[in-house]
Amino acid sequence: MQISVERLPDAVTRVALSGSLDIKGSAAVELPFTTVTSNNERVVVDVTQVDYVASIGLRLLVGAARTLSRRGGRLVLCGTSDNVAKVLAMSGLTQMLPSFPTLEQAVAAVSQ
């Protein structure tokens, strides 16, 4: 699992994940991901290159979304594959972790 962070206009932070968000992948990105989501208000998690999400990966995303929400911020996803979208839907997390097809749509959503 790889992570990259990019600052976008309007104080939006893009976190791009690549690989499998399983137990090993989640452990690899947990510290930098948590640091980024703790220090920013508007976060777009780009999961275009994520091929698999396990329950531990969902826990990481949900924890960050809750932390941001408590502070008045927002976390959204963009670029979910069919597999990742199915996991989110089956887990009942589509409202807590809203997903948008494009980065532009996700940025607009967190900027509202």
VMD Tcl script that draws the C-alpha trace (Angstrom):
set ca {
  {0.00 0.00 0.00}
  {1.28 3.41 -1.02}
  {0.11 6.84 0.11}
  {0.69 10.28 -1.36}
  {-0.60 13.61 -0.13}
  {-1.29 16.71 -2.18}
  {-2.61 20.13 -1.16}
  {-5.27 21.43 -3.52}
  {-6.81 24.92 -3.74}
  {-9.36 26.00 -1.12}
  {-7.60 24.12 1.71}
  {-8.53 20.70 0.34}
  {-6.11 17.83 0.89}
  {-6.03 14.91 -1.52}
  {-4.80 11.60 -0.11}
  {-4.16 9.05 -2.84}
  {-4.00 5.41 -1.80}
  {-2.69 2.63 -4.00}
  {-2.80 -1.12 -3.37}
  {-4.84 -3.28 -1.03}
  {-6.33 -1.77 2.10}
  {-6.08 -5.04 3.98}
  {-4.38 -5.68 7.33}
  {-0.87 -5.20 5.92}
  {-1.79 -2.22 3.75}
  {-3.72 -0.51 6.54}
  {-0.77 -0.90 8.90}
  {1.54 0.61 6.29}
  {-0.52 3.79 5.84}
  {-2.22 4.20 9.22}
  {0.22 6.69 10.76}
  {0.60 9.03 7.77}
  {-3.11 8.78 6.95}
  {-4.16 9.55 10.52}
  {-1.70 12.44 10.69}
  {-3.05 13.99 7.49}
  {-6.69 13.59 8.47}
  {-6.00 14.96 11.97}
  {-4.38 18.12 10.63}
  {-6.81 19.02 7.82}
  {-10.48 19.93 7.60}
  {-11.32 18.93 4.01}
  {-9.97 15.60 2.83}
  {-10.55 13.75 -0.43}
  {-9.32 10.16 -0.37}
  {-8.56 9.06 -3.91}
  {-9.07 5.29 -4.04}
  {-8.77 4.95 -7.81}
  {-5.78 2.63 -7.37}
  {-7.22 0.64 -4.42}
  {-8.17 -2.85 -5.53}
  {-9.38 -4.30 -2.22}
  {-10.72 -3.02 1.11}
  {-10.95 -5.27 4.16}
  {-12.80 -4.45 7.38}
  {-9.63 -3.03 8.92}
  {-9.34 -0.65 5.98}
  {-12.94 0.42 6.48}
  {-12.15 1.04 10.15}
  {-9.31 3.36 9.15}
  {-11.52 5.35 6.77}
  {-14.48 5.51 9.16}
  {-12.28 6.62 12.06}
  {-10.86 9.46 9.99}
  {-14.32 10.49 8.75}
  {-15.66 10.58 12.31}
  {-12.70 12.60 13.57}
  {-13.13 15.14 10.80}
  {-16.90 15.33 11.29}
  {-16.51 16.06 15.02}
  {-14.30 19.02 14.14}
  {-16.68 20.31 11.47}
  {-14.62 18.89 8.59}
  {-15.45 16.35 5.95}
  {-13.89 13.31 4.29}
  {-15.11 11.92 0.97}
  {-13.84 9.29 -1.44}
  {-13.31 9.53 -5.15}
  {-12.65 7.00 -7.88}
  {-14.06 3.92 -6.17}
  {-13.87 0.76 -8.23}
  {-16.88 -1.55 -8.45}
  {-15.31 -3.86 -5.84}
  {-14.72 -1.06 -3.34}
  {-18.18 0.41 -3.98}
  {-19.76 -2.99 -3.26}
  {-17.88 -3.29 0.04}
  {-19.04 0.19 1.08}
  {-22.63 -0.57 0.13}
  {-22.69 -3.98 1.85}
  {-21.19 -2.41 4.97}
  {-23.82 0.34 5.03}
  {-21.15 3.04 4.92}
  {-22.12 4.95 1.80}
  {-23.47 7.91 3.79}
  {-20.55 8.09 6.19}
  {-18.04 7.63 3.34}
  {-19.66 9.30 0.33}
  {-17.97 8.55 -2.96}
  {-17.75 10.61 -6.12}
  {-16.68 9.46 -9.58}
  {-14.19 12.27 -10.14}
  {-11.73 14.29 -8.10}
  {-13.45 17.50 -9.18}
  {-16.82 16.32 -7.84}
  {-15.23 15.18 -4.57}
  {-13.45 18.52 -4.12}
  {-16.73 20.34 -4.71}
  {-18.43 18.16 -2.09}
  {-15.89 18.87 0.67}
  {-15.78 22.58 -0.21}
  {-19.48 23.16 0.51}
}
mol new
graphics top color blue
foreach p $ca { graphics top sphere $p radius 0.5 }
foreach p [lrange $ca 0 end-1] q [lrange $ca 1 end] { graphics top cylinder $p $q radius 0.2 }
display resetview
